[in-house]
């Protein structure tokens, strides 16, 4: 799970495996496989860094090489 911040300042944890795509409009919007979307304070590079760090921690990249 990665920690993110809602626009109102509340933090929450998200399973990054459920993200379908990310869009900047100018807010950062995460579109989930479920069809929901979440707007967060973090910019796209920060979200991507957190996803990569999370996947490295759990060893996801070993199966994708």
HUURGI-V918048 format. One record per helix or strand of 2 or more residues. SS is the DSSP state (helix for helix, strand for strand). FROM is the first residue (numbers start at 1). LEN is the number of residues. If there is no record, write none. Layout:
SS_FROM_LEN, SS_FROM_LEN
This chain:
strand_2_5, strand_11_4, helix_16_3, strand_19_6, strand_28_5, strand_37_4, helix_44_15, helix_60_5
